[in-house]
Amino acid sequence: MIRSFKLFAILPFFIYAEGTPKMSEHLASLSPFVGKTYKGELLHSTEDNPVYDIARWERALNGNAIRILHSVNNGEYGGETIIMWNPDKESLMSWYFTTGGILTNALVNVKGTKITSIEDVTGNNNGITKVKSIIELKQNGGFENRFKYLMNNIWVDGHQILYKEDPTASVLFN
């Protein structure tokens, strides 16, 4: 017996099958990434010194949140992000916890194919007090993430990572 699925578009270039576990309506535009693992290489990575990040997007809290686990170079550094709707602020928010003891929280803005956030940072030894993240969703199903850091009241360009879906990749922590 062939089972048919009714299809609908979440974003103009993503097709998603009905029957997928329910997500909060506030997280619907991020749903195409849920349940997938991505591998991204930092743009300044070299053959002699490769730097890559593995990110796993998961449905959490009965669909009321998205959990993103990530690790750089097999656990040299990593973290966990929770994204969910904050009814008091009427916005998506994220909380990010790292293996380096850093904690951030941010309002998350999703417009079309762009996700932006400015995180308040605590516990950074380099004087970073805010991190701006700009994620651009790509038509191939991957995404690009660019970072800027607020240090001494000046925004400084940070790293840039291009991610592609990689079902064989695993998030590792030491």
Secondary structure, DSSP 8 states (H G I E B T S, - for coil): ------EEESSTT-EEETTS----GGGGGGGGGTTEEEEEEETT--SSS--EEEEEEEEEGGGTEEEEEEEETTTTEEEEEEEEEETTTTEEEEEEEETTS-EEEEEEEEETTEEEEEEEEES-TT-EEEEEEEEEE-TTS-EEEEEEEEETTEEEEEEEEEEEE-TT------
